[in-house]
């Protein structure tokens, strides 16, 4: 029976799939692939807020009922899938919606993997360049959007997966939600995963488990054909440091565009420019 659900609300290309599969080595933790529950719940909130059938009844009674539906819905979902007592539910949107989660699952624990944003853009650019036979709908020569690396940075800044994720992260800082979230730098995780995992366990308030970082098996499964070339949810079997090559990939001007556009990120998370 699931006793507690935790939430992984990380940046794209920042190691969220990796940490999910490492945590799943612990026989008490069920790690999910990218979940559809977040969007389902956002749609449910919209319907609950606008449906005349709910508006026509006592507000307090309906809100209590909605909380119960949300609570039983997510716990019932995972109780039907796993007998592990803990679940790490993964979706990029949970962080900004902490107050919403708190309404049906009090004191939610949310982890967020972050990474030098220049490396995230560089990762997408490398995927773009390595798939010349695929039309990714990023480049449009008719209106000259996405035709250069610098322009693709602009496209990704205003579209998934980077645009919405960065807006959500920014809002957690503005609203103060970040104080309740555990942030883990991907760079630190690759260099000393044991220390970072101990931080995770302390934050989650569950017993520590010694993980095998040299033999990481794939616990989560996602068919990346549905995500296109930018989907990459297959992990390596061993954790190793990754050398950042964003300057070589994006060029000095591309890096400067990102640094200027996300000055708050570099400042708040102490990434060197």
C-alpha positions in Angstrom: 0.0 0.0 0.0 1.3 3.5 -0.9 1.9 5.5 2.2 3.3 8.7 0.7 3.7 10.2 -2.8 6.7 12.4 -3.5 7.0 14.7 -6.5 9.9 15.1 -9.0 9.5 18.5 -10.8 12.7 19.0 -12.6 14.1 20.9 -15.6 14.3 19.1 -18.9 17.7 17.5 -19.7 18.7 17.8 -16.1 18.9 14.2 -14.9 15.3 13.7 -13.8 15.1 10.3 -15.5 18.4 9.3 -14.0 17.5 10.1 -10.4 14.1 8.3 -10.9 15.9 5.1 -11.9 18.5 5.4 -9.2 15.8 5.9 -6.5 13.9 2.9 -7.9 16.8 0.7 -6.8 15.3 1.1 -3.3 12.7 -1.6 -3.0 10.4 0.8 -1.1 10.3 3.4 -3.8 8.3 3.2 -7.0 9.6 5.8 -9.5 7.4 6.8 -12.4 8.2 7.8 -15.9 6.9 11.2 -17.1 3.4 11.1 -15.6 0.1 12.3 -17.2 -1.5 12.9 -13.8 -0.4 16.5 -13.5 -2.2 17.5 -16.7 -5.2 15.4 -15.8 -5.4 17.2 -12.5 -5.1 20.7 -14.1 -8.0 19.8 -16.4 -10.0 18.5 -13.5 -9.4 21.8 -11.6 -10.6 23.8 -14.7 -13.7 21.7 -14.9 -14.4 21.9 -11.2 -14.0 25.7 -11.3 -16.3 26.2 -14.3 -18.9 23.5 -14.2 -22.4 24.8 -13.3 -23.2 21.6 -11.5 -20.5 22.3 -8.9 -21.2 26.1 -8.8 -24.9 25.4 -8.0 -24.0 23.5 -4.8 -22.5 24.6 -1.5 -19.0 25.8 -2.1 -17.3 24.4 1.0 -19.0 21.0 0.5 -17.9 20.9 -3.1 -14.3 21.9 -2.3 -14.1 19.2 0.4 -15.3 16.7 -2.1 -12.9 17.8 -4.8 -10.0 17.5 -2.3 -11.1 14.0 -1.6 -11.4 13.1 -5.2 -7.8 14.4 -5.9 -6.4 12.6 -2.8 -8.1 9.2 -3.6 -7.4 9.6 -7.3 -3.6 9.8 -7.2 -3.2 7.3 -4.3 -5.7 4.9 -5.9 -3.9 5.1 -9.2 -0.6 4.1 -7.7 -2.1 1.5 -5.3 -3.3 -0.2 -8.4 0.2 -0.2 -9.9 2.7 -0.9 -7.1 2.9 -2.4 -3.7 5.9 -0.2 -2.8 5.1 2.2 0.1 6.6 5.3 -1.6 6.1 6.8 -5.0 8.2 9.4 -6.7 5.8 10.9 -9.2 7.5 12.8 -12.0 6.1 15.8 -13.9 7.7 19.2 -14.6 4.6 21.1 -13.4 4.3 20.0 -9.8 6.7 22.5 -8.3 4.8 25.6 -9.2 1.6 23.9 -8.0 2.8 23.1 -4.5 0.0 25.0 -2.9 -2.5 23.0 -5.1 -0.9 19.7 -4.0 -1.0 20.8 -0.4 -4.8 21.0 -0.6 -5.2 17.3 -1.0 -1.7 15.9 0.0 -0.5 18.0 2.9 3.2 19.0 3.2 4.2 17.7 -0.2 7.9 16.9 -0.7 9.1 18.1 -4.1 12.6 17.6 -5.6 13.9 19.6 -8.6 16.9 18.7 -10.6 18.4 21.8 -12.2 21.4 22.2 -14.6 23.3 25.1 -16.2 20.6 26.3 -18.6 23.2 26.7 -21.3 23.9 23.0 -21.2 20.2 22.3 -21.5 19.9 24.4 -24.6 23.1 22.8 -26.0 21.6 19.3 -25.4 18.6 20.2 -27.6 20.8 21.8 -30.2 22.9 18.6 -30.5 19.7 16.5 -30.9 18.6 18.9 -33.6 21.8 18.7 -35.5 22.1 14.9 -35.2 18.7 14.3 -36.9 19.0 16.0 -40.3 16.3 13.8 -41.8 13.6 14.9 -39.3 11.5 18.0 -39.6 11.2 19.1 -36.0 9.0 22.1 -36.7 11.6 24.3 -35.1 13.0 25.8 -38.3 10.7 27.8 -40.7 12.5 29.4 -43.6 9.2 31.2 -44.6 9.3 33.5 -41.6 13.0 32.9 -40.7 12.4 31.4 -37.3 14.7 28.8 -35.9 17.1 29.1 -38.9 20.2 29.6 -36.7 21.4 28.4 -33.4 20.7 31.8 -31.9 17.2 31.8 -33.3 16.5 28.2 -32.1 17.4 29.4 -28.6 14.6 32.0 -29.0 12.2 29.4 -30.2 12.9 27.0 -27.3 12.7 29.9 -24.8 9.1 30.4 -25.7 8.0 26.8 -26.2 8.3 23.3 -24.6 10.3 21.8 -23.1 12.3 24.8 -21.9 10.0 27.8 -22.0 7.2 26.5 -19.6 9.7 24.9 -17.3 11.7 28.1 -16.8 8.6 30.1 -16.3 7.4 27.7 -13.6 10.8 27.7 -11.9 10.9 31.5 -12.0 7.4 31.6 -10.4 8.4 29.3 -7.6 11.2 31.8 -6.7 8.9 34.8 -6.9 6.1 33.3 -4.8 8.5 31.8 -2.2 7.5 28.2 -3.0 11.2 27.4 -3.6 11.7 27.4 0.1 9.8 24.1 0.3 11.5 22.4 -2.7 14.8 20.5 -2.6 17.0 21.6 -5.5 19.7 19.4 -6.8 22.3 20.5 -9.3 22.9 17.9 -12.0 26.6 18.8 -12.0 26.9 18.1 -8.2 24.9 14.9 -8.6 27.2 13.6 -11.2 30.3 14.4 -9.1 29.1 13.2 -5.8 25.8 11.4 -6.1 26.0 9.8 -2.6 26.0 13.1 -0.9 23.2 14.4 -3.0 21.1 11.2 -2.4 21.6 11.6 1.3 20.2 15.1 1.0 17.2 13.6 -0.8 16.5 11.0 1.9 16.9 13.6 4.7 14.4 15.8 2.9 11.9 13.0 2.2 12.3 11.8 5.8 12.6 8.2 4.9 15.4 5.6 5.8 18.5 5.9 3.6 19.3 3.2 1.1 22.8 2.6 -0.3 22.5 2.8 -4.1 24.7 1.1 -6.6 25.8 3.9 -8.9 27.9 1.6 -11.2 25.0 -0.6 -12.1 21.9 1.5 -12.8 19.1 -0.5 -14.4 16.2 1.0 -16.4 13.2 0.9 -14.1 11.0 3.5 -15.8 10.0 3.0 -19.5 8.9 5.7 -22.0 8.5 5.1 -25.7 10.4 8.1 -27.0 8.8 7.8 -30.5 5.9 9.8 -29.0 8.2 12.6 -27.9 10.1 13.0 -31.1 13.9 13.5 -31.4 14.1 15.6 -28.2 12.8 12.8 -26.0 15.6 10.9 -24.4 14.5 8.8 -21.5 17.1 5.9 -21.7 19.7 6.0 -19.0 23.3 4.9 -19.0 24.2 2.0 -16.7 26.8 3.9 -14.8 26.9 7.4 -13.4 29.8 9.5 -14.7 30.6 13.2 -14.8 29.5 15.0 -18.0 31.7 17.6 -19.6 29.8 20.7 -20.5 30.3 21.7 -24.1 27.7 24.5 -24.4 30.3 27.1 -25.5 31.4 24.9 -28.4 27.8 24.0 -29.4 26.1 27.3 -28.9 28.9 29.7 -29.5 29.7 32.8 -27.4 26.7 34.8 -28.7 24.3 32.0 -28.1 25.6 31.6 -24.5 25.2 35.4 -24.0 21.6 35.4 -25.2 20.8 32.7 -22.6 22.8 34.4 -19.8 21.1 37.8 -20.4 17.6 36.2 -20.7 18.0 34.1 -17.5 20.1 36.4 -15.4 17.9 35.5 -12.4 18.7 31.8 -12.8 22.5 32.3 -12.8 22.2 34.6 -9.8 19.8 32.6 -7.7 21.4 29.2 -8.3 24.9 30.5 -8.3 26.0 29.3 -11.7 29.1 31.0 -13.1 28.8 33.1 -16.2 
